[in-house]
Amino acid sequence: MSRKGVEAILTSGRTLKQGRAMELGKLGPEYHKEVAFCEMDKVTLETLGLEEGEPVLIETPHGSVVVMSKLDRRAEPGVVFIPCGPYANAVIGSETEGTGMPDFKGVSAKLFAAKGQEVPNVEQLLKQIVEGR
């Protein structure tokens, strides 16, 4: 795995496809497909030496997770997006500052190419989180 990282601001939010897949079941392949990716601009993909669909490691002060890379032609350089779900939760802090809602926007992150690494399915990811890996 390359350690050439790219610094970015991570945002998260609901998507229509994520919401539909959630209704089919959070452990199913449809949900996994709709939440286990990180959208980024073309420059970020190129800097990491990745083709769209290759795995990327996201690290934040709150944790790390491997997801698939996805090109968003409308993305601004330096801003990446992961749909709400367990993959976003792995890298977004739980502190709510008394509001009851964590910060889903503006999380400092570093992205690394993760070629050869598997994107865990939801069950595997939850097991990793529970076991502290």
N, C-alpha and C positions, 0 to 999 in steps of 0.2 A: 504494500500500500504506500502510495506516495504521501510524503508529509508536506508537500507544497499546498498550503492552505490558502483559502480566500476568506477574508473577513466580510461579514454581512450582517444585516439587520433581519431577524426572523419575525415574520408575522404569521398568524394563524386565523382561521375563520371557518365558518360553515360554507359548504358548497351544496348545490342542488344534488349532484350525483352522490356525494357523501351521505346526505340525508336519506335519499332513496335506498341506498345500499344498507344503511343502518336498519331500516325497516325489515330487510330480508334476514338480518342476523349479524351481529358483530363478530362472529367467529367464521363467517363464510368467506369464500374467495372474492365475491363481489365487493364486500366492505373493504377487505385487504387492498384490492386494486384501487379503491377510491380514497384511501387515507395514507398509504405507505409510499408517498412520493414527496419530493421537494421541487417546486417550480422555481426556475431561475432564468436569467437572461442568457443570451448566446455567449457573451464575453466571459461570464462566470464558468459556463460549461467548457469553453475553450481553454481558459486559464487552468482549470483542473485537469485538462486533457481527457475529458469525458465525451462520449457520445450520449445523446438522449437515451434514457432507459438503463444506463449503467448505474451501479450503486454508488451512493455518496454517503459519507459519514458526516453527520451534523453534531458538533460539540458546542455546548453552552455552559455557563456556570452551573446549570441545574442538572446536566446529564448529557448523554450522547445516544445516538440512534443511527442505524443504517437504513436508508430508504432509497428508492429509485430516483434518479434525476429526471426532470421533465422540463422541456423548453417552454417558456412562456414568452412569446414574441412581444408582449406588452410590458413585460417586467422591466423595472428600472435597475440599472447596475447597482449592486450592493444591497438589494432587497430581495429576500427569498420568502416563499410561502409554503406551509404545510397545512393541509386541511385539519380541522379539529378531529381529534381521535387519540388513540393511545400513542401514536408515534409523535404527535405534537406534544402530548402530555409528558413524554419522556424527556423533553428538552425545554419545557416551560415550567417555571417555578410555581409552587403552590401558595406562596405568600399572597395575601389579598389586600394588605394595607388597610384592613378594616372594612373593605367594600363588599366582601363576599365573592368577588370575582378576581381570579389571577390576571396578570398582564398577558394578554394574548398577542400583543403587538409590541414591537420595539425591543426584542430580546437580542442582545449581542451574541453572535454565533460565528463559528469558524467551520468552513466546509473543507473536506478532504476527499480526494478520489478514493474509492473503496473497491477497486476492481478485484474480482475474485471472492469478495465477501457476499454472503447471502443476506437478503432482506428477510428478517424473521417474520413468520406469520403472527397473527395477533396472540395466539396462545403461547408461542415461544417468547414473544416480547414480554408478555405479562409475567411469565416465569422468570425471565432475566431480571425484571424489575423487582419482583418479590425476593429473589435470591441475592439482590444487590450487585449484579454483574453489569 
